[in-house]
Each structure stands twice: as structure tokens, then as C-alpha cells.
Amino acid sequence: RENVEIVRRFLVVDDLDEALKYADPGIVWNPVEESWSQGHDAVRASTARWKSEWDDYELIPEEFADMNDRVVVTVRFRARGRGSGVEIDARLYDVFTLRDGKIVRMDQFAEQSEALEAVGLRE
């Protein structure tokens, strides 16, 4: 339950620097549409890239599943393309790995089945 609360706080804080207090300085960041990277600066750069491509960018955590040292989160992603105006309303599935009260890794998946498989479960 403690790990779920850490991840929830990380996701709902508006200020990224505040959110990064819940992440290990060497966090591995692996978003679905980018190559993995490592560290707080990598998370900042990745977030800046995503936000630069979208207007009205919103990530809404919907469900949290506690898997001991990992937390699987269903995240609703809503935005409008900055250049195209195309609106998107989709779900992404994040797997957060925690150690000693800090997030050490985030792996993102487009399909729930992929996220569940990553934690050793089947749909």
C-alpha cells in the first residue's frame, strides 16, 4: 500500500521537481514512444518533449494495482495535437518499480496485457 501511495503522489503532483522527490536519482525512464533513459534530467527532458507536442495535455491516473515492489497504473491520456489539432483520449499502462521507498524504474505500455505480462501476470 505504501508503494501505491508513493506512485500516486508522483503522478498527481503538478510540479515535476516536487514529483521527482519520489524518484531515485538514477531512475530508469522507459516511455512507450521513446528509448529508455536514466536520471531526473532524463525524466524532465522526456516530459518536456511530450508536453511540447500537445495542447491541453492531461494524464489522469485511474487504477493502481499493488504488486509488491511494483505498481501497475492505468493512466488516461487526453490531449490535442499542437500542430494538427487532433484530439486523443487513450489509456497507457505504467509499471513502476520501487526500492527503499523510491521509484527506481518506470516502464510504459500501450496495452494492458503487456503491462501485466511485465509483472508476471496474464490477463
mmCIF file of the C-alpha atoms, coordinates in Angstrom:
data_MODEL
# 
_entry.id   MODEL 
# 
loop_
_atom_site.group_PDB 
_atom_site.id 
_atom_site.type_symbol 
_atom_site.label_atom_id 
_atom_site.label_alt_id 
_atom_site.label_comp_id 
_atom_site.label_asym_id 
_atom_site.label_entity_id 
_atom_site.label_seq_id 
_atom_site.pdbx_PDB_ins_code 
_atom_site.Cartn_x 
_atom_site.Cartn_y 
_atom_site.Cartn_z 
_atom_site.occupancy 
_atom_site.B_iso_or_equiv 
_atom_site.pdbx_formal_charge 
_atom_site.auth_seq_id 
_atom_site.auth_comp_id 
_atom_site.auth_asym_id 
_atom_site.auth_atom_id 
_atom_site.pdbx_PDB_model_num 
ATOM 1   C CA . ARG A 1 1   ? 0.000  0.000   0.000   1.00 0.00 ? 1   ARG A CA 1 
ATOM 2   C CA . GLU A 1 2   ? 2.884  2.379   0.733   1.00 0.00 ? 2   GLU A CA 1 
ATOM 3   C CA . ASN A 1 3   ? 4.253  1.904   -2.797  1.00 0.00 ? 3   ASN A CA 1 
ATOM 4   C CA . VAL A 1 4   ? 0.868  2.734   -4.324  1.00 0.00 ? 4   VAL A CA 1 
ATOM 5   C CA . GLU A 1 5   ? 0.771  5.961   -2.317  1.00 0.00 ? 5   GLU A CA 1 
ATOM 6   C CA . ILE A 1 6   ? 4.291  6.939   -3.452  1.00 0.00 ? 6   ILE A CA 1 
ATOM 7   C CA . VAL A 1 7   ? 3.363  6.379   -7.112  1.00 0.00 ? 7   VAL A CA 1 
ATOM 8   C CA . ARG A 1 8   ? 0.048  8.201   -6.701  1.00 0.00 ? 8   ARG A CA 1 
ATOM 9   C CA . ARG A 1 9   ? 1.828  11.224  -5.245  1.00 0.00 ? 9   ARG A CA 1 
ATOM 10  C CA . PHE A 1 10  ? 4.409  11.124  -8.046  1.00 0.00 ? 10  PHE A CA 1 
ATOM 11  C CA . LEU A 1 11  ? 1.654  11.178  -10.668 1.00 0.00 ? 11  LEU A CA 1 
ATOM 12  C CA . VAL A 1 12  ? -0.696 13.770  -9.187  1.00 0.00 ? 12  VAL A CA 1 
ATOM 13  C CA . VAL A 1 13  ? 1.817  16.470  -8.217  1.00 0.00 ? 13  VAL A CA 1 
ATOM 14  C CA . ASP A 1 14  ? 1.689  19.325  -10.753 1.00 0.00 ? 14  ASP A CA 1 
ATOM 15  C CA . ASP A 1 15  ? 5.306  20.383  -10.205 1.00 0.00 ? 15  ASP A CA 1 
ATOM 16  C CA . LEU A 1 16  ? 7.751  17.925  -11.791 1.00 0.00 ? 16  LEU A CA 1 
ATOM 17  C CA . ASP A 1 17  ? 10.580 18.794  -9.399  1.00 0.00 ? 17  ASP A CA 1 
ATOM 18  C CA . GLU A 1 18  ? 8.245  18.033  -6.500  1.00 0.00 ? 18  GLU A CA 1 
ATOM 19  C CA . ALA A 1 19  ? 7.245  14.730  -8.133  1.00 0.00 ? 19  ALA A CA 1 
ATOM 20  C CA . LEU A 1 20  ? 10.886 13.754  -8.609  1.00 0.00 ? 20  LEU A CA 1 
ATOM 21  C CA . LYS A 1 21  ? 11.319 13.729  -4.826  1.00 0.00 ? 21  LYS A CA 1 
ATOM 22  C CA . TYR A 1 22  ? 9.586  10.333  -5.018  1.00 0.00 ? 22  TYR A CA 1 
ATOM 23  C CA . ALA A 1 23  ? 12.048 9.037   -7.644  1.00 0.00 ? 23  ALA A CA 1 
ATOM 24  C CA . ASP A 1 24  ? 15.550 7.688   -7.181  1.00 0.00 ? 24  ASP A CA 1 
ATOM 25  C CA . PRO A 1 25  ? 18.183 9.967   -8.823  1.00 0.00 ? 25  PRO A CA 1 
ATOM 26  C CA . GLY A 1 26  ? 19.129 7.044   -11.089 1.00 0.00 ? 26  GLY A CA 1 
ATOM 27  C CA . ILE A 1 27  ? 15.560 6.250   -12.174 1.00 0.00 ? 27  ILE A CA 1 
ATOM 28  C CA . VAL A 1 28  ? 15.234 4.341   -15.443 1.00 0.00 ? 28  VAL A CA 1 
ATOM 29  C CA . TRP A 1 29  ? 12.557 6.043   -17.550 1.00 0.00 ? 29  TRP A CA 1 
ATOM 30  C CA . ASN A 1 30  ? 11.073 3.958   -20.359 1.00 0.00 ? 30  ASN A CA 1 
ATOM 31  C CA . PRO A 1 31  ? 8.058  5.656   -22.018 1.00 0.00 ? 31  PRO A CA 1 
ATOM 32  C CA . VAL A 1 32  ? 6.195  3.806   -24.754 1.00 0.00 ? 32  VAL A CA 1 
ATOM 33  C CA . GLU A 1 33  ? 7.235  6.056   -27.655 1.00 0.00 ? 33  GLU A CA 1 
ATOM 34  C CA . GLU A 1 34  ? 10.835 6.802   -26.682 1.00 0.00 ? 34  GLU A CA 1 
ATOM 35  C CA . SER A 1 35  ? 14.039 4.958   -25.934 1.00 0.00 ? 35  SER A CA 1 
ATOM 36  C CA . TRP A 1 36  ? 14.745 4.388   -22.263 1.00 0.00 ? 36  TRP A CA 1 
ATOM 37  C CA . SER A 1 37  ? 16.849 6.939   -20.420 1.00 0.00 ? 37  SER A CA 1 
ATOM 38  C CA . GLN A 1 38  ? 18.116 7.385   -16.898 1.00 0.00 ? 38  GLN A CA 1 
ATOM 39  C CA . GLY A 1 39  ? 18.061 10.050  -14.185 1.00 0.00 ? 39  GLY A CA 1 
ATOM 40  C CA . HIS A 1 40  ? 15.968 13.021  -13.140 1.00 0.00 ? 40  HIS A CA 1 
ATOM 41  C CA . ASP A 1 41  ? 17.170 15.129  -16.082 1.00 0.00 ? 41  ASP A CA 1 
ATOM 42  C CA . ALA A 1 42  ? 16.046 12.383  -18.467 1.00 0.00 ? 42  ALA A CA 1 
ATOM 43  C CA . VAL A 1 43  ? 12.562 12.430  -16.921 1.00 0.00 ? 43  VAL A CA 1 
ATOM 44  C CA . ARG A 1 44  ? 12.472 16.226  -17.251 1.00 0.00 ? 44  ARG A CA 1 
ATOM 45  C CA . ALA A 1 45  ? 13.544 16.060  -20.921 1.00 0.00 ? 45  ALA A CA 1 
ATOM 46  C CA . SER A 1 46  ? 11.037 13.321  -21.759 1.00 0.00 ? 46  SER A CA 1 
ATOM 47  C CA . THR A 1 47  ? 8.197  15.198  -20.085 1.00 0.00 ? 47  THR A CA 1 
ATOM 48  C CA . ALA A 1 48  ? 9.147  18.424  -21.880 1.00 0.00 ? 48  ALA A CA 1 
ATOM 49  C CA . ARG A 1 49  ? 9.119  16.607  -25.256 1.00 0.00 ? 49  ARG A CA 1 
ATOM 50  C CA . TRP A 1 50  ? 5.668  15.133  -24.612 1.00 0.00 ? 50  TRP A CA 1 
ATOM 51  C CA . LYS A 1 51  ? 4.232  18.449  -23.464 1.00 0.00 ? 51  LYS A CA 1 
ATOM 52  C CA . SER A 1 52  ? 5.738  20.310  -26.445 1.00 0.00 ? 52  SER A CA 1 
ATOM 53  C CA . GLU A 1 53  ? 3.762  18.095  -28.848 1.00 0.00 ? 53  GLU A CA 1 
ATOM 54  C CA . TRP A 1 54  ? 0.366  18.517  -27.194 1.00 0.00 ? 54  TRP A CA 1 
ATOM 55  C CA . ASP A 1 55  ? -2.024 21.240  -26.072 1.00 0.00 ? 55  ASP A CA 1 
ATOM 56  C CA . ASP A 1 56  ? -4.361 20.603  -23.145 1.00 0.00 ? 56  ASP A CA 1 
ATOM 57  C CA . TYR A 1 57  ? -2.094 17.738  -22.068 1.00 0.00 ? 57  TYR A CA 1 
ATOM 58  C CA . GLU A 1 58  ? -3.596 15.736  -19.208 1.00 0.00 ? 58  GLU A CA 1 
ATOM 59  C CA . LEU A 1 59  ? -2.610 12.468  -17.536 1.00 0.00 ? 59  LEU A CA 1 
ATOM 60  C CA . ILE A 1 60  ? -5.223 11.033  -15.185 1.00 0.00 ? 60  ILE A CA 1 
ATOM 61  C CA . PRO A 1 61  ? -4.300 8.012   -13.046 1.00 0.00 ? 61  PRO A CA 1 
ATOM 62  C CA . GLU A 1 62  ? -7.355 5.751   -12.932 1.00 0.00 ? 62  GLU A CA 1 
ATOM 63  C CA . GLU A 1 63  ? -6.371 2.449   -11.339 1.00 0.00 ? 63  GLU A CA 1 
ATOM 64  C CA . PHE A 1 64  ? -3.474 1.284   -9.184  1.00 0.00 ? 64  PHE A CA 1 
ATOM 65  C CA . ALA A 1 65  ? -2.530 -2.368  -8.666  1.00 0.00 ? 65  ALA A CA 1 
ATOM 66  C CA . ASP A 1 66  ? -0.046 -3.192  -5.900  1.00 0.00 ? 66  ASP A CA 1 
ATOM 67  C CA . MET A 1 67  ? 2.386  -5.920  -6.982  1.00 0.00 ? 67  MET A CA 1 
ATOM 68  C CA . ASN A 1 68  ? 4.812  -5.841  -4.011  1.00 0.00 ? 68  ASN A CA 1 
ATOM 69  C CA . ASP A 1 69  ? 7.838  -3.915  -5.326  1.00 0.00 ? 69  ASP A CA 1 
ATOM 70  C CA . ARG A 1 70  ? 5.922  -2.852  -8.449  1.00 0.00 ? 70  ARG A CA 1 
ATOM 71  C CA . VAL A 1 71  ? 2.791  -0.825  -9.052  1.00 0.00 ? 71  VAL A CA 1 
ATOM 72  C CA . VAL A 1 72  ? 0.776  -1.089  -12.264 1.00 0.00 ? 72  VAL A CA 1 
ATOM 73  C CA . VAL A 1 73  ? -1.135 2.092   -13.091 1.00 0.00 ? 73  VAL A CA 1 
ATOM 74  C CA . THR A 1 74  ? -3.804 2.607   -15.723 1.00 0.00 ? 74  THR A CA 1 
ATOM 75  C CA . VAL A 1 75  ? -3.377 6.201   -16.913 1.00 0.00 ? 75  VAL A CA 1 
ATOM 76  C CA . ARG A 1 76  ? -5.832 8.055   -19.118 1.00 0.00 ? 76  ARG A CA 1 
ATOM 77  C CA . PHE A 1 77  ? -4.042 10.355  -21.553 1.00 0.00 ? 77  PHE A CA 1 
ATOM 78  C CA . ARG A 1 78  ? -6.042 13.233  -23.031 1.00 0.00 ? 78  ARG A CA 1 
ATOM 79  C CA . ALA A 1 79  ? -4.588 15.909  -25.266 1.00 0.00 ? 79  ALA A CA 1 
ATOM 80  C CA . ARG A 1 80  ? -4.887 17.837  -28.526 1.00 0.00 ? 80  ARG A CA 1 
ATOM 81  C CA . GLY A 1 81  ? -2.078 17.800  -31.082 1.00 0.00 ? 81  GLY A CA 1 
ATOM 82  C CA . ARG A 1 82  ? -0.278 21.145  -31.088 1.00 0.00 ? 82  ARG A CA 1 
ATOM 83  C CA . GLY A 1 83  ? 0.079  21.379  -34.863 1.00 0.00 ? 83  GLY A CA 1 
ATOM 84  C CA . SER A 1 84  ? -2.724 19.123  -36.047 1.00 0.00 ? 84  SER A CA 1 
ATOM 85  C CA . GLY A 1 85  ? -5.481 19.861  -33.547 1.00 0.00 ? 85  GLY A CA 1 
ATOM 86  C CA . VAL A 1 86  ? -6.234 16.132  -33.438 1.00 0.00 ? 86  VAL A CA 1 
ATOM 87  C CA . GLU A 1 87  ? -7.688 15.110  -30.090 1.00 0.00 ? 87  GLU A CA 1 
ATOM 88  C CA . ILE A 1 88  ? -6.601 11.947  -28.340 1.00 0.00 ? 88  ILE A CA 1 
ATOM 89  C CA . ASP A 1 89  ? -8.193 10.117  -25.440 1.00 0.00 ? 89  ASP A CA 1 
ATOM 90  C CA . ALA A 1 90  ? -6.308 6.901   -24.719 1.00 0.00 ? 90  ALA A CA 1 
ATOM 91  C CA . ARG A 1 91  ? -5.098 4.709   -21.913 1.00 0.00 ? 91  ARG A CA 1 
ATOM 92  C CA . LEU A 1 92  ? -1.498 3.861   -21.150 1.00 0.00 ? 92  LEU A CA 1 
ATOM 93  C CA . TYR A 1 93  ? -0.249 1.316   -18.630 1.00 0.00 ? 93  TYR A CA 1 
ATOM 94  C CA . ASP A 1 94  ? 2.722  2.223   -16.441 1.00 0.00 ? 94  ASP A CA 1 
ATOM 95  C CA . VAL A 1 95  ? 4.709  -0.253  -14.387 1.00 0.00 ? 95  VAL A CA 1 
ATOM 96  C CA . PHE A 1 96  ? 6.620  1.464   -11.581 1.00 0.00 ? 96  PHE A CA 1 
ATOM 97  C CA . THR A 1 97  ? 9.332  -0.436  -9.722  1.00 0.00 ? 97  THR A CA 1 
ATOM 98  C CA . LEU A 1 98  ? 10.195 0.772   -6.217  1.00 0.00 ? 98  LEU A CA 1 
ATOM 99  C CA . ARG A 1 99  ? 13.066 0.169   -3.835  1.00 0.00 ? 99  ARG A CA 1 
ATOM 100 C CA . ASP A 1 100 ? 13.511 1.667   -0.376  1.00 0.00 ? 100 ASP A CA 1 
ATOM 101 C CA . GLY A 1 101 ? 10.529 3.998   -0.803  1.00 0.00 ? 101 GLY A CA 1 
ATOM 102 C CA . LYS A 1 102 ? 11.677 5.465   -4.140  1.00 0.00 ? 102 LYS A CA 1 
ATOM 103 C CA . ILE A 1 103 ? 10.654 4.858   -7.745  1.00 0.00 ? 103 ILE A CA 1 
ATOM 104 C CA . VAL A 1 104 ? 13.656 3.292   -9.495  1.00 0.00 ? 104 VAL A CA 1 
ATOM 105 C CA . ARG A 1 105 ? 12.042 2.446   -12.840 1.00 0.00 ? 105 ARG A CA 1 
ATOM 106 C CA . MET A 1 106 ? 9.015  3.285   -14.990 1.00 0.00 ? 106 MET A CA 1 
ATOM 107 C CA . ASP A 1 107 ? 8.073  1.141   -17.989 1.00 0.00 ? 107 ASP A CA 1 
ATOM 108 C CA . GLN A 1 108 ? 5.115  2.261   -20.079 1.00 0.00 ? 108 GLN A CA 1 
ATOM 109 C CA . PHE A 1 109 ? 2.963  0.066   -22.308 1.00 0.00 ? 109 PHE A CA 1 
ATOM 110 C CA . ALA A 1 110 ? 0.204  0.742   -24.835 1.00 0.00 ? 110 ALA A CA 1 
ATOM 111 C CA . GLU A 1 111 ? -1.611 -2.485  -23.957 1.00 0.00 ? 111 GLU A CA 1 
ATOM 112 C CA . GLN A 1 112 ? -2.736 -3.658  -20.535 1.00 0.00 ? 112 GLN A CA 1 
ATOM 113 C CA . SER A 1 113 ? -1.752 -7.234  -21.389 1.00 0.00 ? 113 SER A CA 1 
ATOM 114 C CA . GLU A 1 114 ? 1.862  -6.101  -21.938 1.00 0.00 ? 114 GLU A CA 1 
ATOM 115 C CA . ALA A 1 115 ? 1.979  -4.368  -18.555 1.00 0.00 ? 115 ALA A CA 1 
ATOM 116 C CA . LEU A 1 116 ? 0.523  -7.415  -16.796 1.00 0.00 ? 116 LEU A CA 1 
ATOM 117 C CA . GLU A 1 117 ? 2.996  -9.698  -18.541 1.00 0.00 ? 117 GLU A CA 1 
ATOM 118 C CA . ALA A 1 118 ? 5.834  -7.412  -17.410 1.00 0.00 ? 118 ALA A CA 1 
ATOM 119 C CA . VAL A 1 119 ? 4.871  -8.147  -13.784 1.00 0.00 ? 119 VAL A CA 1 
ATOM 120 C CA . GLY A 1 120 ? 4.401  -11.856 -14.425 1.00 0.00 ? 120 GLY A CA 1 
ATOM 121 C CA . LEU A 1 121 ? 0.629  -11.938 -14.845 1.00 0.00 ? 121 LEU A CA 1 
ATOM 122 C CA . ARG A 1 122 ? -1.673 -12.821 -17.681 1.00 0.00 ? 122 ARG A CA 1 
ATOM 123 C CA . GLU A 1 123 ? -4.944 -11.068 -18.410 1.00 0.00 ? 123 GLU A CA 1 
# 
